[in-house]
Amino acid sequence: MSDTEDTGPPPVLRSDIGTSPSRIGNPKLRFEAERALVWATVIGLFILAIYVSQSLLVIFGALVFGTMIDGGARLIGKVLPIARGFRVALVLLLTVAFLAWLVFFAGSQISEQAAQFPQIVSEQATRAVQWLQSKGFDISQAQIESVIGSVVSGVGTLGRAIGGAVGAITTLILILIIGIYLAIDPRIYERGVEWMVPEENREAFSDTLSQMAYNMRRLLAGRLLGMVFEGVFTYILLSWIGVPMAALLGIITGLLAFIPNIGAIISGLLMVLVGFSGGTEMGLWTVATYFFVQNFDGYVVVPMIAKKTVDLAPALVLAFQLIMGVLFGVLGLMLADPMLAMIKVGLERRAHRFEMADQAKAAGDKIN
């Protein structure tokens, strides 16, 4: 046995390791392998985004809710020069007060109407199917009743689309909490996102983010204004005509106005079905009311709003709503319009930067 202390094997130098068996000697083949790795990474990230798409949609919903609060806080700030936290709290307090009034003062009447609502809609749908069958149309009454049942049970459909009643409540709570945090101090989160962007692209990213937030606030403010207009005018006109459940129909019309195109169709269908329950004359007046409200909103209110917000083509909005509705259900349908608006703003800012760069390059070439 040697007297020398055993210190283990001598250290292995990198030069002694030799060539890696994974090394690709052909430069062209190595280039293609690196490019394939990049594409595999992109595809992997795309698959990951699909896997967590529901969570990403909830986060975007929180952004939309936070933008609404932020817009209200900014509006109050023009009148009351108080700290932002107090303004956000005031917006939330006013919202809770409105909901409390709706529940305690109008809740009894609306709840009674809501209990009768499915029965009236089903009866009118049955009459409509029988009339069409008498005219020679081959329509299955069971299928129509199934569709009407799905429409009138909108709350249940929303819960199933998001993942059951517990999932719907959890999703709503997450949207509310995240949205409130974002509204209290949005600049913290903006700086955090900008920090993850390469330094040379931060200025352009910040400009795009600011434009998105600016247009989102105006888009949602216009949407809320349209919801209030449609809900209030529908209630007033239906009450004047004498249509039953005018308050409930006004609330449904106002809420569905948040979803362009599709919301108006659903609310109009329900309105007409209830209107004809009071007779043909009342039904025709209901149809006239629906077209008056929708046309006034479409040709007066919406164009006024669109001048200060993102002007989106109706066909494009409808197509994107259908895609989002198929992929993510009711929640995707509700958020399709704001998401499409933000995509358009991002593309417009990118095109604007390219245009400015081309103009600067042309000016520089002209000087040289």
C-alpha positions as CSV (number, residue, x, y, z in Angstrom):
1,M,0.0,0.0,0.0
2,S,1.5,3.4,-1.1
3,D,2.3,6.0,1.5
4,T,1.1,8.7,-0.9
5,E,-2.4,10.0,0.0
6,D,-5.1,9.0,-2.6
7,T,-6.5,12.2,-4.1
8,G,-8.6,10.6,-6.7
9,P,-8.3,10.6,-10.5
10,P,-6.6,13.5,-12.1
11,P,-8.9,16.2,-13.5
12,V,-10.0,15.7,-17.0
13,L,-9.3,18.7,-19.3
14,R,-11.8,19.7,-22.0
15,S,-9.2,19.0,-24.6
16,D,-9.0,15.4,-23.4
17,I,-12.7,14.7,-23.8
18,G,-12.6,14.5,-27.5
19,T,-15.2,15.3,-30.1
20,S,-18.9,15.0,-29.1
21,P,-20.8,12.1,-30.8
22,S,-23.6,14.6,-31.3
23,R,-21.5,17.0,-33.3
24,I,-22.6,17.6,-36.9
25,G,-19.6,18.1,-39.1
26,N,-21.4,19.2,-42.2
27,P,-22.1,23.0,-41.9
28,K,-25.2,22.9,-44.0
29,L,-26.6,20.0,-42.1
30,R,-25.7,21.8,-38.8
31,F,-27.5,24.9,-40.0
32,E,-30.6,22.9,-40.9
33,A,-30.5,21.2,-37.5
34,E,-30.4,24.5,-35.7
35,R,-33.2,25.9,-37.7
36,A,-35.3,22.7,-36.9
37,L,-34.6,23.3,-33.2
38,V,-35.9,26.8,-33.5
39,W,-39.1,25.6,-35.2
40,A,-39.5,22.8,-32.6
41,T,-39.2,25.4,-29.9
42,V,-41.8,27.7,-31.6
43,I,-44.2,24.8,-32.0
44,G,-43.7,23.7,-28.4
45,L,-44.5,27.2,-27.2
46,F,-47.6,27.2,-29.4
47,I,-48.8,23.9,-28.0
48,L,-48.1,25.2,-24.5
49,A,-50.2,28.3,-25.3
50,I,-53.0,26.1,-26.4
51,Y,-52.8,24.0,-23.3
52,V,-53.0,27.0,-21.0
53,S,-55.3,29.0,-23.3
54,Q,-58.2,28.9,-20.8
55,S,-56.0,30.5,-18.1
56,L,-54.7,33.1,-20.6
57,L,-58.3,33.9,-21.5
58,V,-59.1,34.4,-17.8
59,I,-56.1,36.8,-17.5
60,F,-57.3,38.7,-20.5
61,G,-60.8,38.9,-19.0
62,A,-59.2,40.4,-15.9
63,L,-57.4,42.9,-18.1
64,V,-60.7,43.9,-19.6
65,F,-62.3,44.3,-16.2
66,G,-59.3,46.2,-14.9
67,T,-59.5,48.5,-17.9
68,M,-63.2,49.3,-17.0
69,I,-62.2,50.2,-13.5
70,D,-59.2,52.2,-14.7
71,G,-61.5,54.1,-17.1
72,G,-63.9,54.9,-14.3
73,A,-61.1,56.0,-12.0
74,R,-59.6,58.3,-14.7
75,L,-63.1,59.8,-15.3
76,I,-63.5,60.5,-11.6
77,G,-60.0,62.0,-11.5
78,K,-61.1,64.7,-13.8
79,V,-63.7,65.8,-11.2
80,L,-62.1,64.8,-7.9
81,P,-58.3,65.3,-7.6
82,I,-57.8,62.4,-5.1
83,A,-55.4,59.5,-5.0
84,R,-55.8,56.7,-7.5
85,G,-56.5,54.1,-4.8
86,F,-59.5,56.1,-3.5
87,R,-60.8,56.6,-7.0
88,V,-60.6,52.9,-7.7
89,A,-62.4,52.2,-4.4
90,L,-65.1,54.7,-5.3
91,V,-65.7,53.0,-8.7
92,L,-66.0,49.6,-7.0
93,L,-68.3,51.1,-4.3
94,L,-70.6,52.7,-6.9
95,T,-70.7,49.3,-8.8
96,V,-71.6,47.4,-5.6
97,A,-74.3,50.0,-4.8
98,F,-75.9,49.7,-8.2
99,L,-75.9,45.9,-7.9
100,A,-77.4,46.1,-4.4
101,W,-80.2,48.4,-5.7
102,L,-80.8,46.0,-8.6
103,V,-81.2,43.1,-6.2
104,F,-83.1,44.7,-3.3
105,F,-85.4,47.2,-5.0
106,A,-85.9,45.6,-8.4
107,G,-85.1,42.0,-7.5
108,S,-88.6,40.9,-6.5
109,Q,-90.2,42.1,-9.8
110,I,-87.4,40.7,-12.0
111,S,-87.3,37.4,-10.2
112,E,-91.0,36.9,-10.8
113,Q,-90.6,37.7,-14.4
114,A,-87.6,35.4,-14.7
115,A,-89.6,32.5,-13.3
116,Q,-92.3,33.0,-16.0
117,F,-89.8,33.8,-18.8
118,P,-88.8,30.2,-19.9
119,Q,-92.5,29.1,-20.1
120,I,-93.5,32.0,-22.2
121,V,-90.6,31.6,-24.6
122,S,-91.2,27.9,-24.9
123,E,-94.9,28.4,-25.6
124,Q,-94.2,31.0,-28.3
125,A,-91.5,28.8,-29.9
126,T,-94.0,25.9,-30.0
127,R,-96.6,28.2,-31.7
128,A,-94.0,29.4,-34.2
129,V,-93.0,25.8,-35.1
130,Q,-96.6,24.8,-35.5
131,W,-97.2,27.8,-37.8
132,L,-94.2,26.9,-39.9
133,Q,-95.2,23.3,-40.1
134,S,-98.7,24.3,-41.3
135,K,-97.0,26.2,-44.1
136,G,-95.1,23.1,-45.3
137,F,-91.8,23.5,-43.5
138,D,-90.2,20.3,-42.2
139,I,-89.1,21.4,-38.7
140,S,-88.6,19.2,-35.7
141,Q,-90.4,20.7,-32.7
142,A,-88.2,18.8,-30.3
143,Q,-85.0,20.3,-31.8
144,I,-86.4,23.9,-31.6
145,E,-87.5,23.4,-28.0
146,S,-84.0,22.1,-27.2
147,V,-82.4,25.2,-28.7
148,I,-84.8,27.6,-27.0
149,G,-84.2,25.8,-23.7
150,S,-80.5,26.3,-24.1
151,V,-81.0,30.0,-24.8
152,V,-83.3,30.8,-21.9
153,S,-81.0,28.9,-19.5
154,G,-78.1,31.2,-20.3
155,V,-76.7,31.1,-16.8
156,G,-76.5,27.3,-16.8
157,T,-74.9,27.4,-20.3
158,L,-72.3,29.8,-19.1
159,G,-71.5,27.7,-16.1
160,R,-71.1,24.6,-18.2
161,A,-69.0,26.4,-20.8
162,I,-66.6,27.6,-18.2
163,G,-66.6,24.3,-16.3
164,G,-69.6,24.0,-14.0
165,A,-71.1,26.2,-11.4
166,V,-68.0,26.0,-9.1
167,G,-65.7,26.7,-12.1
168,A,-67.8,29.7,-13.2
169,I,-67.7,31.2,-9.7
170,T,-64.0,30.6,-9.4
171,T,-63.3,32.1,-12.8
172,L,-65.4,35.1,-11.9
173,I,-63.6,35.6,-8.6
174,L,-60.2,35.3,-10.3
175,I,-61.2,37.9,-13.0
176,L,-62.4,40.3,-10.3
177,I,-59.4,40.0,-8.0
178,I,-56.8,40.2,-10.8
179,G,-58.6,43.0,-12.4
180,I,-58.8,45.0,-9.2
181,Y,-55.0,44.5,-8.6
182,L,-54.3,45.6,-12.1
183,A,-56.5,48.7,-11.8
184,I,-54.9,49.9,-8.5
185,D,-51.4,50.3,-9.9
186,P,-51.1,49.2,-13.6
187,R,-47.7,50.8,-14.0
188,I,-46.0,48.1,-11.9
189,Y,-47.2,45.3,-14.2
190,E,-46.4,47.4,-17.3
191,R,-42.8,47.8,-16.2
192,G,-42.6,44.1,-15.4
193,V,-43.7,43.1,-18.9
194,E,-41.4,45.7,-20.5
195,W,-38.5,44.3,-18.5
196,M,-38.8,41.0,-20.2
197,V,-38.6,42.6,-23.6
198,P,-35.2,43.1,-25.2
199,E,-33.8,46.6,-24.4
200,E,-33.7,47.8,-28.0
201,N,-37.4,47.0,-28.4
202,R,-38.7,48.4,-25.1
203,E,-39.6,51.8,-26.5
204,A,-41.7,50.4,-29.3
205,F,-43.3,47.9,-27.0
206,S,-44.2,50.6,-24.5
207,D,-45.7,52.7,-27.3
208,T,-47.8,49.8,-28.5
209,L,-48.9,49.0,-24.9
210,S,-50.0,52.6,-24.3
211,Q,-52.0,52.7,-27.5
212,M,-53.7,49.4,-26.6
213,A,-54.6,50.6,-23.2
214,Y,-55.9,53.9,-24.6
215,N,-58.1,52.3,-27.2
216,M,-59.3,49.6,-24.8
217,R,-60.5,52.2,-22.4
218,R,-62.5,54.0,-25.1
219,L,-63.8,50.8,-26.6
220,L,-65.1,49.6,-23.3
221,A,-66.5,53.0,-22.4
222,G,-68.4,53.0,-25.7
223,R,-69.6,49.5,-25.1
224,L,-70.9,50.3,-21.6
225,L,-72.6,53.4,-23.0
226,G,-74.3,51.3,-25.7
227,M,-75.4,48.7,-23.1
228,V,-77.0,51.4,-21.0
229,F,-78.7,53.0,-24.0
230,E,-80.1,49.7,-25.3
231,G,-81.2,48.5,-21.9
232,V,-82.9,51.7,-20.8
233,F,-84.6,52.5,-24.2
234,T,-85.8,48.9,-24.6
235,Y,-87.3,49.0,-21.1
236,I,-89.0,52.4,-21.7
237,L,-90.5,51.5,-25.1
238,L,-91.6,48.0,-24.1
239,S,-93.3,49.4,-20.9
240,W,-95.0,52.0,-23.0
241,I,-96.3,49.3,-25.4
242,G,-97.4,47.1,-22.5
243,V,-95.1,44.2,-23.2
244,P,-94.9,41.9,-20.2
245,M,-91.5,41.4,-18.5
246,A,-90.2,44.8,-19.9
247,A,-87.7,45.2,-17.0
248,L,-86.2,41.7,-17.5
249,L,-86.0,42.1,-21.3
250,G,-84.3,45.5,-20.8
251,I,-81.7,44.0,-18.6
252,I,-81.1,41.0,-20.9
253,T,-80.8,43.4,-23.9
254,G,-78.4,45.6,-22.1
255,L,-76.2,42.8,-20.9
256,L,-76.2,41.1,-24.4
257,A,-75.2,44.4,-26.0
258,F,-71.7,43.8,-24.7
259,I,-71.5,41.1,-27.4
260,P,-71.9,42.8,-30.8
261,N,-74.0,41.2,-33.5
262,I,-74.8,37.9,-31.8
263,G,-76.1,39.6,-28.6
264,A,-78.5,41.7,-30.6
265,I,-79.9,38.7,-32.4
266,I,-80.5,36.7,-29.2
267,S,-82.1,39.6,-27.3
268,G,-84.2,40.4,-30.4
269,L,-85.4,36.9,-30.7
270,L,-86.4,36.7,-27.0
271,M,-88.1,40.1,-27.2
272,V,-90.2,39.2,-30.2
273,L,-91.2,35.8,-28.7
274,V,-92.4,37.5,-25.5
275,G,-94.1,40.3,-27.5
276,F,-96.2,38.0,-29.5
277,S,-97.5,36.3,-26.3
278,G,-99.7,39.4,-25.9
279,G,-101.1,39.2,-29.4
280,T,-100.2,40.0,-32.9
281,E,-100.4,43.7,-32.6
282,M,-98.2,43.8,-29.5
283,G,-95.8,41.5,-31.3
284,L,-95.5,43.8,-34.3
285,W,-94.9,46.8,-32.0
286,T,-92.2,44.7,-30.3
287,V,-90.5,44.1,-33.6
288,A,-90.7,47.8,-34.4
289,T,-89.2,48.6,-31.0
290,Y,-86.3,46.2,-31.6
291,F,-85.5,47.6,-35.0
292,F,-85.7,51.2,-33.8
293,V,-83.4,50.6,-30.8
294,Q,-80.9,48.6,-32.9
295,N,-80.9,51.0,-35.8
296,F,-80.5,54.1,-33.6
297,D,-77.7,52.4,-31.8
298,G,-76.1,51.2,-35.0
299,Y,-76.3,54.4,-37.0
300,V,-76.0,57.0,-34.3
301,V,-74.5,55.7,-31.0
302,V,-71.9,53.3,-32.5
303,P,-70.5,55.6,-35.2
304,M,-70.1,58.3,-32.6
305,I,-68.2,55.8,-30.4
306,A,-66.2,54.3,-33.3
307,K,-64.7,57.7,-34.2
308,K,-62.9,57.7,-30.9
309,T,-62.1,54.0,-30.6
310,V,-61.0,51.1,-32.8
311,D,-63.3,50.9,-35.9
312,L,-63.8,47.2,-36.6
313,A,-65.5,45.7,-39.7
314,P,-68.7,44.0,-38.6
315,A,-68.1,40.9,-40.7
316,L,-64.6,40.5,-39.2
317,V,-66.0,40.9,-35.7
318,L,-68.7,38.3,-36.3
319,A,-66.2,35.8,-37.8
320,F,-63.8,36.2,-34.8
321,Q,-66.7,35.8,-32.4
322,L,-67.7,32.5,-34.0
323,I,-64.1,31.2,-33.8
324,M,-63.7,32.3,-30.2
325,G,-67.1,30.9,-29.3
326,V,-66.3,27.5,-30.8
327,L,-62.9,27.4,-29.1
328,F,-63.7,28.8,-25.6
329,G,-67.5,29.0,-25.3
330,V,-69.4,31.9,-23.8
331,L,-66.3,33.5,-22.2
332,G,-64.4,33.5,-25.5
333,L,-67.5,35.0,-27.2
334,M,-67.7,37.8,-24.7
335,L,-64.0,38.7,-25.0
336,A,-63.6,38.3,-28.8
337,D,-64.3,41.9,-29.6
338,P,-61.8,43.5,-27.2
339,M,-59.2,40.9,-28.2
340,L,-59.6,41.6,-31.9
341,A,-59.4,45.3,-31.2
342,M,-56.1,44.9,-29.4
343,I,-54.7,42.7,-32.2
344,K,-55.6,45.4,-34.7
345,V,-54.0,48.1,-32.6
346,G,-50.8,46.0,-32.3
347,L,-50.7,45.4,-36.1
348,E,-51.3,49.1,-36.8
349,R,-48.5,50.3,-34.6
350,R,-46.1,47.8,-36.1
351,A,-47.1,49.0,-39.6
352,H,-46.7,52.6,-38.5
353,R,-43.1,51.9,-37.2
354,F,-42.2,50.3,-40.5
355,E,-43.6,53.3,-42.4
356,M,-41.7,55.7,-40.3
357,A,-38.5,53.7,-40.7
358,D,-39.0,53.7,-44.5
359,Q,-39.6,57.4,-44.6
360,A,-36.5,58.1,-42.5
361,K,-34.4,55.9,-44.8
362,A,-35.7,57.6,-47.9
363,A,-35.0,61.0,-46.4
364,G,-31.5,59.9,-45.5
365,D,-30.9,58.5,-49.0
366,K,-32.1,61.8,-50.5
367,I,-29.7,63.8,-48.4
368,N,-26.8,61.6,-49.3
